[in-house]
Amino acid sequence: MAAITIIGTNYVGAVYAAAFADLGNQVYGVDIDPRKIELLSQGISPIYEPGLDELISRNLKAGRLRFTTCYDEAVPQSDFVFICVGTPASFNGEADMRAVRAAAETIGRTMRGHTIIVNKSTMPIGSGDLVTSIVQEVKAPDATFAVVSNPEFLREGSAVHDVFHPSRIVLGAEDREAAERVAELYSALNAPILITDRRTAEMIKYASNAILATRISFINEIAQICERLSADVKVVAQGMGLDPRIGPLFLDAGIGFGGSCFPKDVKALSYMAAEAGCHPQLLHAVLEINQDQRRHFVHKLHTMIGDLHGRPVALWGLAFKQDTDDIRESPAIDILRMLIQRGARPRCYDPAAMENARREVPEAEYVDDPYEAVVGADALLLLTPWNEFKQADLARVAELMRQPVLLDGRNLYDPADVRRLGFRYAGVGR
Ligand SMILES: NC(=O)c1ccc[n+]([C@@H]2O[C@H](COP(=O)([O-])OP(=O)(O)OC[C@H]3O[C@@H](n4cnc5c(N)ncnc54)[C@H](O)[C@@H]3O)[C@@H](O)[C@H]2O)c1
């Protein structure tokens, strides 16, 4: 059993705090947001993440998990301190490291004895050195420490499953013993463990996200070509995916990738590459194609129903993907904004992300029921592939709309089925 502090308790940190406690450790979750800490202390997750409330409650009750806004309460008695704060993109694509710097400084000031600091946030190559120098400068003279990079690969929406069934544990350290001690924390999970140097570990995270984003932009480019040449990208992807060298995952054409990771990490990698004197043409293209998909989708709507000014349009889905309330860099939010700019009257529904969307785009209309969103609408845009939408009663939808036009941004529906119900239907690349 180890004493662990998790700094930053949101999509990554809240899940890890609860998961490490569940594995039998004594865990403190620390966040600067008192609202989150209050919710977490009552066993309520601050984010929508299936299974998380239960995991938190169980470990609070067992006395293995505590939450606080106070570093002093947690860090001095911890063997391991995980940095899980946000590293969003700044205006030029560079990762914004302000939260990491602030966390490192406060850890440095509050730690006692020997502490292993673990960088779990996605941080630019060289951040291990940065955290080391910040901590070194402010720490008490007798405090000692090591910094280990341990990038995270969990997916929102299945985060609780993913932390207990990781595809691999990547550890980067200059101090091998420190990496091995972190590896022990994961020993119950039976995952492959790769120990390397810190910079290589940091790069593994960026390169992993970049290739996943690349596959999506690749299939979206193929989708555009399929549309012009009358082929069906969904079947193309299926046929490609049967080749074991290619595989079926991350070949879903649609309105592009979003979320708090792929866009920002591709931008940050591209920024780092350019700073280092490289010319990352592929990464630029990946981002450009991704933006194009959104514009192309709105253009398609325009082609199908004409001028958007004053037109009621229903949006199903606002989250960047299903099973999350996260709307950061969501293509659906981008599309919503484009519709508003063109004078359309969007009416939106999402099973989990409405509160976040309302804060971000207050000028749109939000309704609590998917069928209410389509009443009198000139088109329905399917933007997030929630199960609820897959199982929707589309015959009823067709009846409620002013004209049954369906733009399927995720190729969720079977075109023939939908057309049989009387819809004018367009997917992506089919
Ligand atoms: N979200 C994901 O699916 C995912 C997956 C893998 C890796 N990551 C990476 O993990 C990191 C965290 O991601 P996230 O989505 O949980 O971020 P987030 O922005 O949702 O949450 C960060 C949390 O840190 C808190 N915080 C900020 N500064 C702090 C400080 N100085 N001290 C204590 N708490 C502080 C914030 O209040 C917030 O609750 C990012 O680097 C991200 O790229 C995220």
The ligand as a Tripos MOL2 file, in Angstrom:
@<TRIPOS>MOLECULE
LIG
   44    48     1     0     0
SMALL
NO_CHARGES

@<TRIPOS>ATOM
      1 N1         -9.2450   13.8900  -20.6990 N.am      1 LIG1
      2 C1         -8.6810   12.8300  -21.2420 C.2       1 LIG1
      3 O1         -9.3470   11.9590  -21.8200 O.2       1 LIG1
      4 C2         -7.1960   12.6400  -21.1700 C.ar      1 LIG1
      5 C3         -6.6280   11.4270  -21.5780 C.ar      1 LIG1
      6 C4         -5.2460   11.2850  -21.5050 C.ar      1 LIG1
      7 C5         -4.4500   12.3320  -21.0660 C.ar      1 LIG1
      8 N2         -5.0360   13.5140  -20.7170 N.ar      1 LIG1
      9 C6         -4.1760   14.5980  -20.2270 C.3       1 LIG1
     10 O2         -4.2880   14.6460  -18.8090 O.3       1 LIG1
     11 C7         -4.2560   15.9930  -18.3460 C.3       1 LIG1
     12 C8         -5.5090   16.2900  -17.5500 C.3       1 LIG1
     13 O3         -6.6210   16.1430  -18.3860 O.3       1 LIG1
     14 P1         -8.1080   16.5040  -17.9190 P.3       1 LIG1
     15 O4         -8.9730   16.3060  -19.1000 O.co2     1 LIG1
     16 O5         -8.4070   15.7900  -16.6520 O.co2     1 LIG1
     17 O6         -7.9050   18.0680  -17.6070 O.3       1 LIG1
     18 P2         -8.9750   19.0930  -17.0050 P.3       1 LIG1
     19 O7         -8.5610   20.4200  -17.4820 O.co2     1 LIG1
     20 O8        -10.3500   18.6030  -17.2680 O.co2     1 LIG1
     21 O9         -8.7400   18.9940  -15.4310 O.3       1 LIG1
     22 C9         -7.6370   19.5430  -14.7890 C.3       1 LIG1
     23 C10        -7.9670   19.7700  -13.3140 C.3       1 LIG1
     24 O10        -6.8130   20.3340  -12.6940 O.3       1 LIG1
     25 C11        -7.2280   21.3490  -11.7870 C.3       1 LIG1
     26 N3         -6.0870   22.2480  -11.5770 N.ar      1 LIG1
     27 C12        -5.6080   23.2070  -12.3980 C.ar      1 LIG1
     28 N4         -4.5300   23.7920  -11.8500 N.ar      1 LIG1
     29 C13        -4.3180   23.1790  -10.6690 C.ar      1 LIG1
     30 C14        -3.3330   23.3100   -9.6590 C.ar      1 LIG1
     31 N5         -2.3470   24.1880   -9.7480 N.pl3     1 LIG1
     32 N6         -3.4260   22.4970   -8.5600 N.ar      1 LIG1
     33 C15        -4.4210   21.6020   -8.4490 C.ar      1 LIG1
     34 N7         -5.3600   21.4260   -9.3810 N.ar      1 LIG1
     35 C16        -5.3080   22.1950  -10.4790 C.ar      1 LIG1
     36 C17        -8.4110   21.9790  -12.4690 C.3       1 LIG1
     37 O11        -9.2300   22.6720  -11.5480 O.3       1 LIG1
     38 C18        -9.0990   20.7550  -13.0670 C.3       1 LIG1
     39 O12       -10.0240   20.1840  -12.1730 O.3       1 LIG1
     40 C19        -4.0910   16.8610  -19.6000 C.3       1 LIG1
     41 O13        -2.7250   17.1060  -19.7950 O.3       1 LIG1
     42 C20        -4.6170   15.9710  -20.7010 C.3       1 LIG1
     43 O14        -4.0240   16.2610  -21.9430 O.3       1 LIG1
     44 C21        -6.3870   13.6830  -20.7410 C.ar      1 LIG1
@<TRIPOS>BOND
     1     1     2 1
     2     2     3 2
     3     2     4 1
     4     4     5 ar
     5     4    44 ar
     6     5     6 ar
     7     6     7 ar
     8     7     8 ar
     9     8     9 1
    10     8    44 ar
    11     9    10 1
    12     9    42 1
    13    10    11 1
    14    11    12 1
    15    11    40 1
    16    12    13 1
    17    13    14 1
    18    14    15 2
    19    14    16 1
    20    14    17 1
    21    17    18 1
    22    18    19 2
    23    18    20 1
    24    18    21 1
    25    21    22 1
    26    22    23 1
    27    23    24 1
    28    23    38 1
    29    24    25 1
    30    25    26 1
    31    25    36 1
    32    26    27 ar
    33    26    35 ar
    34    27    28 ar
    35    28    29 ar
    36    29    30 ar
    37    29    35 ar
    38    30    31 1
    39    30    32 ar
    40    32    33 ar
    41    33    34 ar
    42    34    35 ar
    43    36    37 1
    44    36    38 1
    45    38    39 1
    46    40    41 1
    47    40    42 1
    48    42    43 1
@<TRIPOS>SUBSTRUCTURE
     1 LIG1         1 GROUP 0 **** ****
